[in-house]
Amino acid sequence: MPLRSALVLGLLAVLLSTACSRLSFVKPSARRGDSEQVAPRYDVSGTAESRRRSENRLRLARAGQALANGEPDAAEKLLREALKADPGDPEALTLMALLESRRGRSQEAGGYYAKAAELAPASGRAQNNYGAWLCGNGRAAEAMAYFDRALAAPGYSEPASALANAGACAEAAGQPGRIERDLRAALSLQPTNAVALSAMAEYQYRKGSYLEARAFSQRRLAAAPASADVLLLASQIEERLGDRAAADRYRQRLGKEFPQALSAQPGDSRQP
């Protein structure tokens, strides 16, 4: 993989992994040989086309860095230049979606995710991304088809992400049989997948299997930085198990790290 392409994918991995606390957007790998092939490859080295592509890779790398640095206007300028040069570039569309999402413009973000999925049907990343957006925006039944497309995409290097998203979305989609099946499949591939661990903890809690819920909750806390939802669920699990001291410790941590979340959710909002 060319250095600039690797840099773009690396920036996408960092930025998109923080885009949603409940579902996982794309986490492309920047390792050599681990990229998806979504269109025929042609030898255009030294041609005007190769230079155009190289310039676009550099624009995307700079746009991703601008986003990481909190410079959305600079990122938007670079991304619009990239899309003018190549309107169908799925990485540029994905970064535009992330930019719109950070600006609180979810519908605009969805439009970019949708376009990336349409223009790159063989890209598991693009399909998984749009599925995550659909599920997070009340369209869970539609989302499942995109997760399945991601899993069927040739060369998709992150099947655990699509499986975790599918399992987390399955109940809302009216497919409860896929919850545990897909989440366990995700964890068999990636035991530290934060989305799958969170969803399994919630699923076991709802079933009343509090010891299993505790185990998955603890694994989730060890796998990635805590979110307010994760800490709140951990406290609720301990309350159900009768360990008030552990529940209080989680709630104290919640109050310290996410004070607004604690005041917004004073009670047990999840029912087994």
Backbone bond lengths (Angstrom), bond angles and torsions (degrees), N, CA, C in turn:
res aa  C-N    CA-C-N  psi(-1)  N-CA   C-N-CA  omega(-1)  CA-C   N-CA-C  phi
1 M - - - 1.465 - - 1.520 109.02 -
2 P 1.327 119.42 131.47 1.459 120.63 177.97 1.520 110.80 -57.87
3 L 1.334 114.98 150.59 1.464 119.82 -176.71 1.512 112.33 -56.79
4 R 1.341 117.20 -43.78 1.468 118.48 -176.94 1.516 111.41 -66.96
5 S 1.362 117.84 -36.56 1.460 119.87 176.57 1.513 110.38 -64.08
6 A 1.333 116.87 -41.18 1.463 120.31 177.88 1.517 110.96 -61.42
7 L 1.337 116.79 -40.10 1.460 120.80 179.28 1.520 110.76 -63.92
8 V 1.332 117.39 -42.80 1.467 121.06 178.40 1.522 110.41 -60.22
9 L 1.340 116.28 -47.91 1.456 119.46 -178.60 1.519 111.37 -65.06
10 G 1.331 116.95 -36.61 1.449 119.12 177.59 1.512 112.50 -63.47
11 L 1.323 117.31 -41.68 1.460 121.14 177.60 1.522 111.21 -64.86
12 L 1.343 116.29 -40.91 1.456 119.32 176.72 1.515 110.84 -60.84
13 A 1.320 116.52 -40.50 1.462 119.96 -179.52 1.516 111.03 -59.02
14 V 1.327 116.84 -45.20 1.462 120.88 -178.64 1.516 111.19 -68.88
15 L 1.321 117.33 -47.62 1.453 121.45 -174.16 1.519 112.10 -68.93
16 L 1.325 117.11 -44.72 1.449 119.83 -173.18 1.512 112.91 -76.73
17 S 1.315 116.89 -24.71 1.454 118.47 178.92 1.516 111.97 -67.08
18 T 1.322 117.67 -16.21 1.466 121.34 178.94 1.524 112.12 -106.30
19 A 1.334 117.93 11.10 1.454 120.39 -172.82 1.521 113.12 -76.65
20 C 1.318 118.22 -26.20 1.460 120.29 -175.67 1.517 107.99 -148.91
21 S 1.320 118.17 132.81 1.453 120.75 -175.22 1.523 112.33 -81.39
22 R 1.314 119.47 -18.22 1.456 121.45 -175.05 1.519 112.88 -105.53
23 L 1.319 118.44 -31.92 1.455 122.25 178.35 1.514 109.04 -122.45
24 S 1.311 114.56 157.97 1.457 119.39 -179.27 1.514 110.02 -102.05
25 F 1.343 115.75 125.10 1.453 119.76 170.07 1.530 107.10 -83.49
26 V 1.302 117.96 -168.58 1.454 119.47 -172.42 1.507 111.90 -65.00
27 K 1.311 115.74 146.59 1.454 123.27 174.31 1.526 107.53 -132.38
28 P 1.316 118.04 66.98 1.461 119.67 -176.67 1.511 112.08 -65.64
29 S 1.305 115.70 147.17 1.449 121.21 179.59 1.509 110.11 -90.54
30 A 1.328 115.73 141.98 1.457 120.32 177.96 1.519 111.77 -97.71
31 R 1.336 116.90 11.36 1.454 118.57 -179.26 1.522 110.38 -73.00
32 R 1.310 115.83 145.78 1.460 120.95 179.18 1.531 109.01 -60.22
33 G 1.331 115.42 133.28 1.448 120.59 176.44 1.509 114.54 82.19
34 D 1.320 118.31 4.24 1.452 120.74 -175.99 1.516 112.39 -111.70
35 S 1.320 117.83 18.11 1.456 121.12 179.23 1.515 109.99 -92.63
36 E 1.319 116.47 155.64 1.452 121.54 178.34 1.518 110.38 -80.79
37 Q 1.312 114.91 142.29 1.455 119.43 173.50 1.516 107.06 -101.00
38 V 1.314 117.27 108.56 1.458 121.23 -175.37 1.516 112.01 -107.61
39 A 1.307 118.50 -1.32 1.460 122.34 178.18 1.525 107.75 -156.93
40 P 1.318 118.28 158.69 1.465 119.85 178.64 1.517 110.89 -57.66
41 R 1.325 115.96 145.40 1.453 121.39 178.34 1.527 108.78 -98.63
42 Y 1.296 116.86 134.84 1.448 122.37 178.50 1.520 109.58 -123.44
43 D 1.312 115.49 147.68 1.451 119.69 177.65 1.517 109.04 -83.51
44 V 1.332 115.17 103.19 1.466 119.43 -179.06 1.524 109.80 -120.52
45 S 1.338 115.48 24.37 1.463 118.98 -177.07 1.513 110.41 -60.46
46 G 1.327 114.37 132.90 1.450 119.97 178.15 1.508 115.11 81.92
47 T 1.326 117.83 -0.47 1.460 120.47 -178.52 1.521 109.87 -96.26
48 A 1.345 114.15 170.49 1.460 119.05 177.02 1.522 110.56 -61.54
49 E 1.335 116.57 -35.42 1.464 120.39 179.35 1.520 110.82 -64.59
50 S 1.323 117.40 -42.03 1.461 119.47 179.74 1.520 110.91 -65.46
51 R 1.317 116.95 -37.66 1.464 119.60 178.17 1.527 110.82 -66.59
52 R 1.333 116.42 -39.37 1.468 119.79 178.47 1.523 110.66 -61.86
53 R 1.326 115.64 -43.77 1.461 119.30 179.67 1.520 111.21 -65.31
54 S 1.319 116.33 -40.71 1.459 120.10 179.30 1.526 110.89 -63.20
55 E 1.317 116.53 -41.54 1.471 120.41 178.06 1.525 110.72 -63.21
56 N 1.337 116.50 -38.55 1.458 119.14 179.81 1.520 111.31 -68.29
57 R 1.337 117.17 -38.49 1.466 119.49 176.91 1.523 110.23 -59.46
58 L 1.316 115.01 -41.15 1.461 119.04 -179.51 1.526 110.73 -66.60
59 R 1.337 117.18 -40.59 1.472 120.07 176.30 1.530 110.57 -58.18
60 L 1.330 115.69 -45.11 1.461 119.28 -177.96 1.523 111.31 -65.68
61 A 1.315 116.85 -39.54 1.460 119.46 177.26 1.523 110.59 -61.65
62 R 1.328 116.20 -43.55 1.462 119.54 179.23 1.522 111.42 -67.67
63 A 1.321 116.99 -37.00 1.467 120.25 178.16 1.522 110.74 -64.90
64 G 1.324 116.18 -43.08 1.456 119.27 177.66 1.508 112.17 -62.38
65 Q 1.315 116.45 -39.73 1.457 119.66 177.90 1.520 111.18 -66.66
66 A 1.336 116.67 -38.02 1.459 119.98 177.68 1.525 110.90 -63.01
67 L 1.329 116.81 -40.42 1.457 119.89 176.56 1.525 110.85 -62.55
68 A 1.313 115.41 -44.58 1.461 119.48 179.89 1.522 111.59 -62.57
69 N 1.323 116.12 -30.33 1.467 120.88 -179.50 1.522 113.06 -87.86
70 G 1.330 117.83 2.77 1.455 120.47 -179.65 1.510 113.56 74.33
71 E 1.337 117.09 36.47 1.461 122.42 179.91 1.529 109.26 -119.90
72 P 1.331 118.09 72.19 1.467 120.38 -173.76 1.522 113.97 -64.02
73 D 1.321 118.12 -35.72 1.466 119.58 -178.93 1.527 111.16 -65.05
74 A 1.323 116.26 -42.66 1.460 119.89 177.90 1.520 110.27 -64.98
75 A 1.341 116.48 -39.95 1.464 119.93 178.42 1.526 110.96 -62.97
76 E 1.338 116.23 -42.80 1.460 119.29 -178.64 1.527 111.33 -62.90
77 K 1.313 117.67 -41.62 1.461 121.07 179.67 1.530 110.62 -59.08
78 L 1.321 116.39 -46.60 1.453 120.96 -179.66 1.528 111.48 -66.28
79 L 1.321 116.58 -39.61 1.461 119.78 -178.67 1.523 111.56 -68.83
80 R 1.318 116.59 -37.98 1.467 118.24 178.00 1.531 110.35 -67.02
81 E 1.319 117.54 -34.91 1.457 120.04 175.06 1.532 110.42 -64.96
82 A 1.318 115.95 -40.85 1.465 120.26 179.77 1.524 111.07 -65.00
83 L 1.331 116.71 -41.38 1.458 120.07 -179.39 1.526 112.00 -73.08
84 K 1.302 116.67 -27.88 1.466 119.26 174.18 1.522 110.16 -66.56
85 A 1.341 115.34 -39.63 1.460 119.71 179.23 1.521 111.90 -73.58
86 D 1.331 117.37 -33.79 1.465 121.84 -178.82 1.521 108.56 -148.08
87 P 1.342 117.93 88.29 1.475 121.27 -175.52 1.525 114.49 -61.30
88 G 1.315 116.83 -19.15 1.459 119.11 -176.99 1.514 114.63 -103.35
89 D 1.309 118.44 15.96 1.460 120.77 -178.88 1.532 109.57 -72.63
90 P 1.356 118.26 112.71 1.468 119.31 -175.54 1.525 113.46 -65.78
91 E 1.339 117.84 -29.30 1.464 119.33 178.71 1.522 110.83 -70.10
92 A 1.326 116.80 -40.27 1.462 119.89 177.03 1.525 110.46 -64.74
93 L 1.326 116.90 -42.14 1.464 120.90 178.50 1.526 110.90 -63.14
94 T 1.326 116.12 -39.44 1.462 120.07 179.39 1.519 111.51 -65.28
95 L 1.317 116.61 -42.86 1.460 119.02 178.12 1.524 111.72 -66.25
96 M 1.325 117.20 -35.65 1.467 119.64 175.20 1.524 110.53 -64.04
97 A 1.325 116.65 -39.19 1.460 120.37 177.30 1.524 110.43 -61.62
98 L 1.320 116.24 -43.85 1.461 119.82 178.68 1.517 111.35 -63.65
99 L 1.315 116.35 -42.00 1.461 120.68 178.20 1.527 110.91 -59.51
100 E 1.328 116.61 -47.35 1.472 120.05 179.49 1.522 111.12 -64.02
101 S 1.313 116.50 -38.60 1.467 119.76 178.86 1.518 111.13 -62.62
102 R 1.326 117.19 -41.81 1.471 120.69 179.84 1.515 111.78 -67.81
103 R 1.310 116.22 -23.66 1.459 119.81 176.07 1.525 111.93 -86.57
104 G 1.317 117.40 3.73 1.450 121.57 179.15 1.509 114.06 79.17
105 R 1.322 117.32 19.17 1.465 122.09 -178.03 1.523 108.62 -108.23
106 S 1.330 114.48 75.34 1.461 120.17 -172.76 1.525 112.80 -63.71
107 Q 1.320 117.88 -40.45 1.465 119.65 -177.62 1.527 110.83 -65.08
108 E 1.321 116.93 -40.54 1.462 119.82 177.50 1.525 110.26 -64.33
109 A 1.340 115.90 -40.39 1.463 119.57 177.19 1.522 110.49 -60.10
110 G 1.313 116.03 -43.35 1.462 119.98 179.36 1.512 112.69 -60.68
111 G 1.318 116.38 -35.88 1.455 119.73 177.96 1.521 111.82 -62.41
112 Y 1.324 116.95 -39.94 1.465 120.11 178.64 1.525 111.35 -70.65
113 Y 1.344 116.54 -41.14 1.455 118.60 176.43 1.531 110.65 -60.88
114 A 1.332 116.19 -42.05 1.461 120.46 -179.43 1.526 110.87 -62.95
115 K 1.315 116.18 -42.35 1.460 119.52 -178.78 1.520 110.95 -66.33
116 A 1.323 117.00 -39.59 1.466 120.09 177.35 1.520 110.56 -61.88
117 A 1.338 116.69 -42.30 1.457 120.16 179.43 1.527 111.44 -65.52
118 E 1.330 116.42 -37.74 1.463 120.58 -179.97 1.527 111.48 -68.72
119 L 1.328 116.47 -43.06 1.454 120.17 -174.50 1.527 113.02 -82.70
120 A 1.325 117.17 -16.39 1.470 120.64 178.55 1.525 109.22 -127.44
121 P 1.341 117.19 67.09 1.470 119.70 -175.49 1.522 113.54 -64.46
122 A 1.325 118.12 -20.82 1.461 120.77 179.44 1.519 112.51 -93.06
123 S 1.322 117.22 3.52 1.461 120.90 179.60 1.523 110.24 -93.11
124 G 1.326 116.31 111.04 1.457 119.44 176.99 1.511 112.15 -61.36
125 R 1.334 116.83 -34.55 1.465 119.92 179.08 1.521 110.99 -62.02
126 A 1.338 116.69 -46.07 1.461 120.02 -178.11 1.526 110.93 -65.24
127 Q 1.331 117.43 -40.33 1.469 120.50 -179.85 1.523 110.78 -67.46
128 N 1.319 117.16 -43.43 1.458 121.24 179.71 1.529 110.94 -64.21
129 N 1.330 115.61 -40.51 1.464 120.48 178.48 1.526 112.01 -57.93
130 Y 1.323 115.30 -50.60 1.459 118.32 -177.02 1.526 110.21 -66.95
131 G 1.318 116.92 -36.67 1.463 119.04 176.18 1.516 111.74 -60.49
132 A 1.340 116.67 -42.05 1.467 119.90 178.71 1.522 110.94 -62.57
133 W 1.331 116.03 -41.02 1.463 118.75 178.53 1.530 110.58 -64.71
134 L 1.330 117.37 -44.48 1.462 120.79 179.72 1.525 111.10 -59.18
135 C 1.328 116.72 -46.08 1.460 119.66 -178.82 1.520 110.97 -63.73
136 G 1.315 116.58 -39.24 1.461 120.47 -179.39 1.510 114.07 -74.57
137 N 1.332 116.25 -7.08 1.466 120.26 -178.81 1.524 112.11 -122.02
138 G 1.324 116.16 33.95 1.454 121.82 171.79 1.510 115.44 75.63
139 R 1.316 118.42 19.11 1.461 121.68 -179.00 1.527 109.81 -123.95
140 A 1.327 114.24 52.17 1.462 120.64 -172.81 1.521 112.51 -62.47
141 A 1.330 117.73 -40.76 1.460 119.40 -177.81 1.521 111.22 -61.05
142 E 1.319 117.27 -39.32 1.464 120.53 177.07 1.516 110.92 -68.23
143 A 1.311 116.09 -34.89 1.464 120.35 -174.46 1.518 112.18 -61.44
144 M 1.332 117.32 -36.14 1.458 120.02 -173.49 1.521 111.92 -60.18
145 A 1.319 116.97 -36.41 1.464 119.77 179.74 1.522 110.85 -63.83
146 Y 1.321 117.01 -35.45 1.469 119.72 -179.80 1.522 111.42 -72.89
147 F 1.327 117.55 -35.03 1.454 119.19 174.91 1.528 110.12 -63.83
148 D 1.334 116.78 -40.42 1.460 119.81 178.41 1.526 111.13 -65.92
149 R 1.322 116.89 -36.91 1.460 119.46 176.96 1.525 110.60 -64.97
150 A 1.316 116.40 -38.61 1.459 119.51 177.47 1.521 110.58 -60.95
151 L 1.330 116.12 -44.41 1.455 120.16 -178.67 1.519 112.18 -65.97
152 A 1.333 116.80 -28.67 1.460 120.92 -179.65 1.524 112.92 -86.79
153 A 1.332 117.18 -9.03 1.461 120.43 -175.74 1.526 110.48 -69.11
154 P 1.317 117.47 132.16 1.463 120.06 179.96 1.525 111.68 -66.29
155 G 1.316 115.63 132.98 1.452 120.12 176.08 1.512 115.28 79.35
156 Y 1.350 118.20 6.09 1.462 119.15 -179.13 1.521 109.30 -67.06
157 S 1.326 116.17 121.99 1.458 120.75 -170.70 1.523 114.16 -92.93
158 E 1.336 118.25 -1.34 1.461 120.46 -178.03 1.525 111.49 -128.45
159 P 1.345 118.74 56.56 1.470 119.12 179.78 1.519 112.99 -62.08
160 A 1.342 117.68 -28.56 1.461 119.40 179.64 1.521 111.28 -61.59
161 S 1.332 117.59 -34.11 1.464 120.68 179.19 1.520 111.02 -64.81
162 A 1.337 116.81 -46.59 1.467 120.17 -179.76 1.524 111.17 -67.04
163 L 1.331 117.66 -39.02 1.464 120.59 177.70 1.528 111.11 -64.65
164 A 1.326 116.73 -42.45 1.468 120.00 178.74 1.517 110.82 -63.42
165 N 1.327 116.77 -43.66 1.454 120.18 178.66 1.529 111.10 -62.53
166 A 1.334 116.05 -42.79 1.468 119.90 -179.97 1.524 110.47 -62.48
167 G 1.330 116.86 -44.91 1.452 119.39 179.59 1.512 112.50 -64.50
168 A 1.331 116.93 -39.01 1.463 120.73 179.48 1.517 112.08 -69.20
169 C 1.330 116.63 -26.40 1.465 121.76 -175.78 1.526 112.81 -95.97
170 A 1.338 116.77 -12.95 1.461 121.03 -167.87 1.523 114.08 -61.46
171 E 1.327 117.79 -40.50 1.470 119.04 -177.72 1.529 110.64 -63.87
172 A 1.327 116.79 -46.16 1.462 119.71 178.76 1.515 111.67 -63.95
173 A 1.337 116.31 -26.49 1.462 120.98 -179.95 1.521 112.31 -83.47
174 G 1.337 117.55 -2.28 1.456 120.68 -178.88 1.512 113.26 76.87
175 Q 1.350 116.07 26.56 1.462 121.00 179.47 1.531 109.43 -125.94
176 P 1.339 117.83 64.08 1.470 119.93 -174.38 1.523 113.41 -61.21
177 G 1.325 117.52 -25.11 1.447 119.90 179.72 1.518 113.91 -64.64
178 R 1.324 116.14 -17.93 1.467 119.48 -179.05 1.523 113.08 -91.06
179 I 1.330 117.47 -10.57 1.463 119.11 -174.37 1.524 110.36 -58.33
180 E 1.332 115.86 -66.65 1.460 119.36 -175.29 1.520 111.13 -69.01
181 R 1.335 117.18 -37.62 1.468 119.61 -179.13 1.521 111.74 -58.62
182 D 1.325 116.88 -51.14 1.462 120.06 -176.10 1.525 112.11 -72.94
183 L 1.335 117.00 -36.36 1.459 118.91 179.88 1.524 111.30 -66.89
184 R 1.326 116.62 -41.93 1.465 118.60 178.51 1.523 111.00 -67.73
185 A 1.329 116.71 -35.31 1.467 119.43 176.56 1.526 110.40 -64.08
186 A 1.329 116.22 -40.50 1.469 119.68 177.85 1.519 110.63 -62.08
187 L 1.324 116.89 -43.85 1.460 120.34 -177.46 1.523 112.61 -72.05
188 S 1.326 116.55 -25.13 1.462 117.88 175.23 1.521 110.76 -68.66
189 L 1.332 116.41 -30.43 1.458 121.22 177.97 1.520 112.09 -84.66
190 Q 1.329 116.07 -36.35 1.466 121.19 -176.23 1.529 108.42 -142.66
191 P 1.331 118.02 88.53 1.463 121.47 -174.04 1.518 115.00 -59.27
192 T 1.333 117.80 -19.04 1.473 120.07 -179.01 1.525 112.35 -103.93
193 N 1.332 118.06 17.69 1.460 120.27 -179.58 1.529 109.56 -64.68
194 A 1.323 116.32 114.05 1.466 121.24 -172.44 1.521 112.19 -65.98
195 V 1.334 117.63 -38.29 1.462 120.55 179.90 1.522 110.31 -63.58
196 A 1.326 116.98 -46.70 1.461 120.57 -178.84 1.523 111.40 -65.78
197 L 1.320 117.60 -40.79 1.467 120.24 179.43 1.525 111.50 -64.65
198 S 1.331 116.84 -43.27 1.466 119.83 177.54 1.521 111.23 -61.69
199 A 1.328 115.65 -46.55 1.466 119.97 -177.72 1.527 111.30 -65.61
200 M 1.328 117.38 -37.57 1.465 119.69 178.00 1.525 110.86 -67.51
201 A 1.323 117.51 -39.26 1.463 119.89 177.42 1.532 110.25 -61.44
202 E 1.326 116.63 -44.64 1.464 120.19 179.11 1.522 111.06 -65.03
203 Y 1.324 117.13 -41.92 1.468 121.62 -179.43 1.528 110.88 -62.20
204 Q 1.333 117.20 -47.36 1.459 120.05 179.79 1.530 111.10 -65.96
205 Y 1.319 116.89 -34.71 1.464 120.65 176.80 1.527 110.75 -63.26
206 R 1.328 116.18 -46.53 1.465 119.90 179.49 1.524 112.01 -62.09
207 K 1.331 116.78 -32.81 1.471 121.47 178.66 1.523 111.92 -75.20
208 G 1.321 116.92 -15.31 1.453 119.82 -175.33 1.515 113.27 88.25
209 S 1.319 117.47 10.16 1.474 122.04 178.01 1.524 108.11 -90.71
210 Y 1.318 116.01 76.52 1.457 120.40 -167.57 1.532 113.54 -71.50
211 L 1.337 117.86 -32.45 1.454 119.12 177.49 1.526 110.98 -66.21
212 E 1.337 116.07 -42.19 1.462 118.88 176.72 1.525 110.07 -66.16
213 A 1.325 115.84 -40.07 1.463 119.37 178.31 1.528 110.16 -59.71
214 R 1.324 117.47 -41.58 1.465 120.85 178.51 1.525 110.88 -61.59
215 A 1.328 116.79 -43.09 1.461 120.46 -178.46 1.524 111.21 -61.56
216 F 1.327 116.62 -44.90 1.462 119.51 179.92 1.529 111.10 -70.07
217 S 1.332 116.41 -35.84 1.460 120.09 177.74 1.521 110.82 -63.27
218 Q 1.310 117.01 -43.84 1.461 120.30 179.62 1.523 111.15 -65.66
219 R 1.332 116.56 -38.79 1.463 119.78 176.58 1.521 110.53 -63.58
220 R 1.334 115.85 -39.47 1.465 119.10 179.23 1.519 111.14 -64.62
221 L 1.314 117.88 -41.95 1.460 120.97 179.77 1.523 111.66 -65.50
222 A 1.328 117.10 -29.84 1.460 120.66 178.82 1.527 111.87 -80.86
223 A 1.338 117.11 -21.69 1.463 120.90 -172.09 1.518 113.85 -84.38
224 A 1.331 117.52 -30.23 1.466 120.55 -173.09 1.517 109.24 -158.31
225 P 1.342 117.43 163.49 1.466 119.72 176.81 1.528 111.63 -55.47
226 A 1.304 115.75 143.54 1.462 120.90 -176.93 1.516 111.10 -72.58
227 S 1.327 114.86 149.39 1.456 122.16 169.27 1.521 107.72 -111.41
228 A 1.320 116.64 171.33 1.462 119.77 178.50 1.522 110.80 -62.02
229 D 1.339 117.61 -42.37 1.458 121.07 179.74 1.521 111.69 -60.20
230 V 1.316 116.24 -41.57 1.461 120.65 -177.98 1.525 110.80 -65.24
231 L 1.315 117.29 -43.88 1.461 120.26 179.91 1.529 111.79 -69.63
232 L 1.311 116.60 -38.31 1.456 119.27 178.14 1.520 110.84 -63.17
233 L 1.332 116.73 -45.55 1.460 119.76 178.47 1.525 110.85 -62.22
234 A 1.326 117.69 -42.02 1.461 120.22 179.19 1.528 111.12 -58.36
235 S 1.325 116.79 -40.83 1.465 119.56 179.52 1.523 110.93 -67.42
236 Q 1.319 116.70 -38.52 1.465 120.37 -179.92 1.523 111.75 -67.73
237 I 1.330 115.85 -37.86 1.468 119.66 177.19 1.527 109.90 -61.68
238 E 1.319 116.92 -46.23 1.464 119.99 -178.64 1.522 111.56 -64.85
239 E 1.325 116.79 -34.80 1.463 119.33 176.06 1.522 110.67 -62.68
240 R 1.325 116.89 -42.49 1.466 120.77 179.19 1.524 111.39 -65.36
241 L 1.333 116.07 -31.72 1.459 119.69 179.38 1.524 112.32 -84.86
242 G 1.320 116.57 -3.27 1.452 120.41 176.22 1.512 115.12 84.65
243 D 1.329 117.30 11.31 1.466 120.22 179.16 1.532 108.21 -98.34
244 R 1.320 115.25 85.73 1.454 120.48 -176.12 1.522 112.03 -66.11
245 A 1.327 116.57 -34.24 1.460 119.45 -178.61 1.527 110.19 -65.19
246 A 1.339 117.45 -43.32 1.463 121.08 178.65 1.525 110.28 -66.04
247 A 1.343 115.69 -40.71 1.465 119.22 178.71 1.526 110.52 -61.39
248 D 1.332 116.31 -42.11 1.464 120.01 179.62 1.530 111.41 -64.85
249 R 1.331 116.63 -37.28 1.465 119.18 179.43 1.532 110.83 -63.17
250 Y 1.324 115.50 -41.69 1.468 118.45 178.71 1.522 111.14 -66.67
251 R 1.331 116.55 -38.85 1.459 119.06 -179.49 1.532 111.27 -70.96
252 Q 1.320 117.20 -34.14 1.469 119.53 175.01 1.533 110.56 -64.22
253 R 1.319 114.89 -40.43 1.464 118.57 177.57 1.525 110.41 -66.31
254 L 1.342 116.18 -40.76 1.458 120.51 177.41 1.522 110.30 -60.10
255 G 1.321 116.74 -44.71 1.456 120.12 -179.44 1.516 112.85 -65.04
256 K 1.329 116.09 -32.65 1.461 120.12 -179.89 1.519 111.86 -77.04
257 E 1.327 117.02 -43.28 1.461 121.05 -174.26 1.527 113.19 -89.14
258 F 1.339 117.02 -30.75 1.470 121.07 -176.92 1.529 109.41 -138.44
259 P 1.321 118.50 66.19 1.473 120.65 -174.04 1.517 113.82 -60.01
260 Q 1.324 117.70 -34.53 1.461 119.34 -179.60 1.522 111.10 -67.55
261 A 1.328 116.73 -37.04 1.461 120.10 -179.74 1.519 110.80 -66.24
262 L 1.315 117.23 -38.01 1.459 120.64 -179.87 1.521 111.09 -64.90
263 S 1.323 117.04 -42.44 1.455 119.03 -179.51 1.515 111.69 -72.16
264 A 1.338 117.66 -25.96 1.474 120.84 -179.23 1.511 111.51 -80.25
265 Q 1.361 117.91 -24.33 1.447 120.72 -176.89 1.530 109.31 -130.25
266 P 1.342 117.23 73.04 1.455 119.54 -175.75 1.509 114.09 -72.55
267 G 1.332 117.18 -21.60 1.464 119.95 -175.79 1.502 112.48 -112.03
268 D 1.328 115.82 -171.82 1.455 123.33 179.16 1.504 108.73 -86.96
269 S 1.331 115.90 100.69 1.468 120.56 -174.48 1.513 113.06 -85.05
270 R 1.346 118.65 -9.10 1.455 120.94 179.99 1.525 108.62 -105.47
271 Q 1.299 115.85 132.24 1.458 119.90 -179.67 1.525 109.76 -109.54
272 P 1.347 116.76 132.20 1.450 118.81 178.68 1.517 111.74 -71.65
